[in-house]
Amino acid sequence: MQDTSQNISIIPQPRGNRATKTSCLLILLCTILLYLLGAGTYTSSQIAYNLAINFVIAQSWHFIVGICDFSEEIAHVHTRYNGEHMKALKASLNAMNVGLLISTGIFCYIFYKEELLPELPGTINLLMVILCNLLCCFFRLQDPTPAAISEITEKKHLNVAHGLAWSYYIGYLSFVLPDLKNVVKQFNEENNNLLRFPETRKLHILMPLSCKMYGDLKEADNNITFLKEVPPLYKDRAGIKRRVFKNNVYRILDEEHRPYYCIVEYATPLASLYKMSDIASAAFSKEDRIQQAKLFYSTLKEILENSVECQNTFRLVIYDDCSRSDEYDEHLLSQEILKHLKQQHSEEYNLT
């Protein structure tokens, strides 16, 4: 039986609300100190007006940072926000921050009087700055924006996609792809050199942005049919002797029903992203899923391109299947695969 007391000591528990309680205590302390230092010298109107001015200054800085972030996000508006500039703006700015900044600024402008801005001692000014920032902290006005969080997770490699990509490479591709050449050679000897062209000897890894996958590719596109398995690869893995890894050869028909052949499979970790978006406790939206699918592609591409033993053994086929509405899209997948095959064939021909 598992020792739960040991788990409690080594597994971090969810964070509580001590930070909020501490900010409340400090807000109360600053208020008392302001009252004691300003009592009898400054009116409550002067203190309140100066607090409002300090609040505007504190929030203006975060607004400026948000505008700087927006200038970066606008360059990615099509790839990250589906071309919607308002989404990019909302991701860069804290809406409550902006609302309070505008309303407080209007308040300061309307009620401005010279006598409301006396020359205050440095101690009182410092207390006001601290109090304003504590209030912002308490009301979560300075929390990182979605754009800032995204930037941090990408730069620090904290994305779900980053872990999935590395797991997929280390746990599967790093030992399947290096042996693919020998497996294909054996397959060709048994099947009349069916995969004779260089581009057909690569593993074509399908990456739908929707992350939706089918057990048989024919369910996604009836121009794609299973043909045959390539000889299986046996590896001793995770305590399992001679674990079996198989790849499939599919026949893909073009618009004139001419057959093409290649090794095709889905990038299976994307199925995890698809399932996560269906589970409420994962807090993983459709937009999150699409974004993580894109990051999975870019991360895996970088990993494989830097892997010497995997060179010229793979092709990443990413395609947008999120809005399949017209008849043309019924053969989206076969057209994407054929586009990659023809492009590779053309590149090989030009090199020779």
C-alpha positions in Angstrom: 0.0 0.0 0.0 1.3 3.4 -0.9 2.5 5.6 1.9 0.3 8.8 1.6 2.2 10.6 4.3 5.4 10.4 2.2 3.5 11.8 -0.8 2.3 14.8 1.2 6.0 15.6 2.1 7.3 15.4 -1.5 4.4 16.4 -3.7 3.7 20.2 -3.7 0.1 21.1 -2.7 -2.0 23.8 -4.5 -1.1 27.3 -3.4 -3.4 29.0 -1.0 -4.4 32.6 -0.4 -1.6 33.7 2.0 -0.3 36.3 -0.4 -3.7 37.9 -0.6 -4.0 37.9 3.2 -0.5 39.4 3.5 -1.4 42.2 1.0 -4.5 43.0 3.1 -2.4 43.3 6.2 0.1 45.5 4.5 -2.6 47.7 3.0 -4.0 48.2 6.5 -0.6 49.0 7.8 0.1 51.6 5.1 -3.3 53.2 5.6 -2.6 53.6 9.3 0.8 55.0 8.7 -0.6 57.5 6.2 -3.2 58.6 8.7 -0.7 59.1 11.4 1.8 60.9 9.3 -0.7 63.1 7.5 -3.2 63.8 10.4 -3.4 67.5 11.2 -1.3 68.5 8.3 -3.1 67.3 5.1 -6.8 66.9 4.4 -8.4 63.6 3.5 -9.1 65.1 0.0 -5.4 65.9 -0.5 -4.4 62.3 0.5 -7.1 60.8 -1.6 -6.2 62.9 -4.7 -2.5 62.1 -4.4 -3.4 58.4 -4.0 -5.4 58.6 -7.2 -2.4 60.3 -9.0 0.0 57.6 -7.8 -2.5 54.9 -8.9 -2.6 56.4 -12.4 1.2 56.4 -12.5 1.4 52.8 -11.4 -1.2 51.6 -13.9 0.2 53.7 -16.7 3.4 51.8 -16.6 1.6 48.4 -17.0 -0.5 49.9 -19.8 2.7 51.0 -21.6 4.2 47.5 -21.2 1.0 46.1 -22.6 1.2 48.3 -25.6 4.8 47.2 -26.2 3.6 43.5 -26.0 0.8 44.3 -28.5 3.4 45.7 -31.0 4.9 42.2 -30.9 1.7 40.2 -31.0 0.4 42.2 -34.0 3.2 40.6 -36.0 1.8 37.2 -35.2 -1.9 38.1 -35.5 -2.5 35.6 -38.3 -0.6 32.6 -36.8 -1.7 33.1 -33.2 -5.0 34.9 -33.3 -6.6 33.8 -36.6 -6.1 37.4 -38.0 -8.3 39.0 -35.2 -6.5 42.1 -34.0 -8.9 42.5 -31.1 -7.9 39.1 -29.7 -4.3 40.2 -29.9 -5.1 43.4 -28.1 -7.1 41.6 -25.3 -4.1 39.1 -24.9 -1.7 42.0 -24.4 -3.7 44.2 -22.0 -5.5 43.7 -18.7 -9.0 45.0 -19.4 -9.7 45.9 -15.8 -6.4 47.7 -15.6 -7.3 49.8 -18.7 -10.8 50.5 -17.4 -9.6 51.7 -14.0 -6.7 53.7 -15.5 -9.2 55.6 -17.7 -11.8 56.2 -15.0 -9.1 57.3 -12.4 -7.5 59.6 -15.0 -10.8 61.2 -15.7 -11.5 61.6 -12.0 -8.1 63.3 -11.5 -8.7 65.6 -14.5 -12.2 66.7 -13.4 -11.4 67.3 -9.8 -8.0 68.9 -10.3 -7.2 71.8 -8.0 -3.8 73.2 -7.3 -4.4 73.0 -3.5 -5.0 69.2 -3.8 -1.3 68.7 -4.7 0.7 70.0 -1.8 4.4 69.2 -1.6 4.4 65.9 0.4 7.4 64.5 2.4 9.3 61.6 0.8 8.0 59.2 3.5 4.4 59.9 2.6 5.1 59.7 -1.1 6.8 56.3 -0.6 3.9 55.0 1.4 1.5 56.1 -1.3 3.5 54.3 -4.0 3.6 51.1 -1.9 -0.1 51.3 -1.1 -1.1 51.8 -4.7 0.9 48.8 -5.8 -0.5 46.7 -3.0 -4.0 47.6 -4.1 -3.1 46.6 -7.7 -1.7 43.3 -6.3 -4.8 42.7 -4.2 -7.2 43.3 -7.1 -4.8 41.3 -9.5 -4.5 44.3 -11.8 -0.8 43.5 -12.5 -1.2 39.8 -13.2 0.7 38.6 -16.4 -1.4 38.9 -19.5 -2.0 35.9 -21.8 0.6 37.2 -24.2 3.2 37.6 -21.4 2.4 34.1 -20.0 2.7 32.6 -23.5 6.1 34.3 -24.0 7.4 33.0 -20.7 6.3 29.5 -21.3 7.7 29.4 -24.8 11.1 30.9 -23.8 11.4 28.7 -20.7 10.1 25.6 -22.6 7.3 25.1 -20.2 4.6 24.4 -22.8 2.6 21.2 -22.9 3.7 20.9 -26.5 7.4 21.1 -25.6 7.2 18.1 -23.3 5.1 16.1 -25.7 7.5 16.8 -28.6 10.5 15.7 -26.6 8.7 12.6 -25.3 7.7 11.6 -28.8 11.2 12.0 -30.1 13.0 10.2 -27.2 10.4 7.5 -26.7 9.7 6.7 -30.3 11.2 8.6 -33.2 14.9 8.5 -32.0 15.0 4.7 -32.5 12.4 4.2 -35.2 13.7 6.7 -37.8 17.4 5.6 -37.8 16.3 2.0 -38.6 13.8 3.1 -41.2 16.2 2.8 -44.1 16.9 -0.8 -43.4 13.2 -1.6 -42.9 12.2 0.1 -46.2 15.0 -1.8 -48.0 13.6 -5.1 -46.7 10.1 -4.0 -47.7 11.2 -3.2 -51.2 12.9 -6.5 -51.7 9.6 -8.3 -50.8 7.3 -5.9 -52.7 8.9 -5.3 -56.1 10.6 -2.1 -55.1 7.3 -0.3 -54.4 8.9 2.5 -52.4 11.5 3.2 -55.0 11.6 7.0 -54.8 13.6 8.7 -52.0 10.5 10.7 -50.8 8.4 7.6 -50.4 11.0 6.0 -48.1 10.5 8.7 -45.4 8.0 8.5 -42.5 5.3 11.1 -43.2 4.1 12.4 -39.8 0.6 13.9 -40.0 -0.2 16.9 -37.8 -3.8 18.1 -38.0 -4.3 21.4 -36.2 -7.6 20.1 -34.8 -5.6 17.2 -33.3 -8.4 14.9 -34.3 -7.2 11.5 -35.5 -8.7 8.4 -37.1 -7.8 4.7 -36.6 -7.8 4.3 -40.4 -6.8 7.2 -42.6 -9.6 6.2 -45.0 -12.0 7.6 -42.5 -10.4 11.0 -42.9 -10.0 10.8 -46.7 -11.3 7.9 -48.9 -8.5 8.6 -51.4 -6.2 7.1 -48.8 -6.2 3.3 -48.3 -4.1 1.0 -46.2 -1.8 -1.2 -48.3 0.6 -3.1 -46.2 2.8 -3.1 -43.1 6.5 -2.6 -43.4 8.6 -5.2 -41.6 8.2 -4.6 -37.8 11.0 -3.2 -35.7 11.8 -5.0 -32.4 13.3 -3.1 -29.5 13.8 -3.9 -25.8 12.0 -1.0 -24.2 10.9 -0.1 -20.7 11.2 -3.7 -19.4 9.4 -5.2 -22.4 11.6 -7.6 -24.5 11.3 -7.3 -28.2 8.6 -4.7 -28.2 7.1 -4.3 -31.6 6.9 -1.1 -33.6 5.1 -1.1 -36.9 4.7 1.4 -39.7 2.2 1.3 -42.5 2.3 1.9 -46.2 -0.7 3.7 -47.7 -1.9 4.2 -51.2 -2.9 7.8 -52.0 -4.9 8.6 -55.1 -4.6 12.0 -56.8 -7.4 13.8 -58.7 -6.9 11.5 -61.7 -6.9 8.4 -59.5 -3.2 7.8 -60.1 -1.7 5.9 -57.1 1.2 7.1 -54.9 2.7 5.1 -52.1 4.4 6.2 -48.9 4.7 5.5 -45.1 2.2 7.6 -43.2 1.1 7.9 -39.6 -0.3 10.5 -37.2 1.8 12.3 -34.6 0.2 10.4 -31.7 0.9 12.9 -28.9 -1.6 15.3 -30.6 -4.3 12.9 -29.5 -3.5 13.9 -25.9 -4.1 17.5 -26.7 -7.4 16.6 -28.3 -8.5 14.7 -25.2 -7.3 17.5 -22.8 -9.6 20.0 -24.5 -12.6 17.6 -23.8 -11.8 17.4 -20.0 -13.0 20.4 -18.0 -10.4 19.9 -15.2 -7.6 20.3 -17.8 -8.8 23.9 -18.4 -7.6 23.5 -22.0 -9.7 25.4 -24.6 -9.9 24.8 -28.4 -7.7 27.9 -28.9 -5.1 26.5 -26.5 -5.2 23.2 -28.4 -4.5 24.8 -31.7 -1.8 26.9 -30.4 -0.1 24.0 -28.7 -0.4 21.9 -31.9 1.5 24.6 -33.7 4.2 24.8 -31.0 4.4 21.0 -31.0 5.2 21.1 -34.8 7.8 23.8 -34.4 9.5 22.1 -31.4 9.5 18.7 -33.1 10.8 20.2 -36.3 13.7 21.8 -34.5 14.5 18.6 -32.6 14.5 16.4 -35.7 16.5 18.8 -37.8 19.2 18.9 -35.1 19.3 15.1 -34.9 22.0 13.7 -37.2 20.7 10.1 -37.1 17.2 11.2 -38.2 18.3 13.2 -41.2 16.3 12.5 -44.5 14.1 10.0 -42.8 11.0 12.1 -42.0 8.5 14.6 -43.3 6.3 16.7 -41.1 2.9 17.3 -42.7 1.0 19.9 -40.8 -2.4 21.0 -42.1 -5.4 23.1 -41.0 -8.5 20.8 -40.7 -10.3 23.0 -38.2 -13.0 24.2 -40.6 -13.8 21.6 -43.1 -17.0 22.8 -44.7 -17.0 22.4 -48.4 -16.7 19.4 -50.7 -13.1 20.2 -51.7 -12.0 19.6 -48.1 -13.1 15.9 -48.3 -9.7 15.2 -49.9 -7.7 17.7 -47.9 -5.5 15.1 -46.3 -4.6 13.2 -49.5 -3.9 16.6 -51.3 -1.6 17.6 -48.4 0.4 14.4 -48.6 0.6 14.5 -52.3 1.8 18.1 -52.2 4.6 17.1 -49.9 5.5 14.0 -52.1 5.6 16.1 -55.2 7.6 18.8 -53.6 10.2 16.4 -52.3 10.4 14.6 -55.7 11.0 18.0 -57.4 13.7 18.8 -54.9 15.4 15.5 -55.4 15.2 16.0 -59.2 16.7 19.5 -59.0 19.6 18.2 -56.9 20.4 15.6 -59.4 
